[in-house]
Amino acid sequence: MNPGIFYLYEYENNKRKRNVGFIKIARRYQTCILQIHIRGISTGNGASLELYAFYRDGNAMTGTQIATLTCFGKTVSERLPVSERSFPEGRPLSEMDGFLIKLPGDKPAVFWMASAFFFPVDISQLRPPAAPEEESETIPAPAPEEEPETVSAPAPDNVEAEDPGNTEAPVPESNRESSESPSVFSDGISGQERESAAEDREYRKEKKKARKIQRSDISVLPRRFWFLANNSFLLHGYHNYNHLLLAEEDGRLWLGVPGIYDPREAKVADLFGFPQFTREYADCLELEPEECSDNADFGYWCRCVGAGRIG
């Protein structure tokens, strides 16, 4: 795994059921900062959950418990610093295949997992790392008195360790829609074209009203939309880009979650209630470097939040 955000899915009897939140991973030196957000899980108030880091070994999952989480009101929200030395066999984050959360016990019916890829899961195959084999101490036989003691030459110590290599599966490049027009910020454009592009952006600013908002600003929307403040997909985009979009078109308000278009992400966005994607507003807002992406497919996943106007 690499640093980033990974969705947490609930599994029941080893079958993947639904998304319940995400784990955001940041890495500093040999320590990982895990931000864990889970909602709507069926555990009692104050229940303890075991957090494991694991890697795959064939059909088995070799894992080590790295923390204990506490559930309050069917919700878990914690920020944990975890040393990579606590991972199975002290392996680095790049050699981990995922994180698993489960109730105490050997074979729980329900558990939660975040991974960089999907694979058939059997919770009974989660096992601790094998204990290192202890070398048996041997006592050399005494040399005969009549023979002089011989000293063997020391073994060379310049043998390089084998490079474990990158264990992560390559991520396929997402297909771009052929109907999309090229970005106005493409390299090699002339001064006249640049001026024309600037005028076009100014026209769009006048034509479309939009502004950045924070998650707390969702309270300005009608009460029936306040639940979106805890929407897992919205939290995912908000933590990545530190803002949301509120736009007005034809007297209707739209709430947008920043992100990068991808066909697989489009299915997830639709599942969480943000079925439409637009790239237009990225040029209309004054975004800081940490609030946007250089990717040409950066934009906003949107949903209508009723009639209204932006003041």
Buried (B, 14 or more C-beta within 10 A) or exposed (E): BEEEBBBBBBBEEEEEEEBBBBBBBEBEEEBBBBBBBBBBBEBEEEBEBBBBBBBBBEEBBBBBBBBEBEBEEBBBBBEBEBEBEBBBEEBBBBBBBBBBBBBEEEEBEBBBBBBBEEEEBEBEBBEEBEEEEEEEEEEEEEEEEEEEEEEEEEEEEEEEEEEEEEEBEEEEEBEEEEEEEEBBEEEEBEEEEEEEBEEEEEEBBEEBBBBBBEBEBBEEBEEEBEEBBBBBBBBBBBBBBBBBBBBBBEEEBBBBBBBBBBEEBBEBBBEBBBEBBBBBBBBBBEBEEEBBBEEBBBBBBBBEBEEBEEE
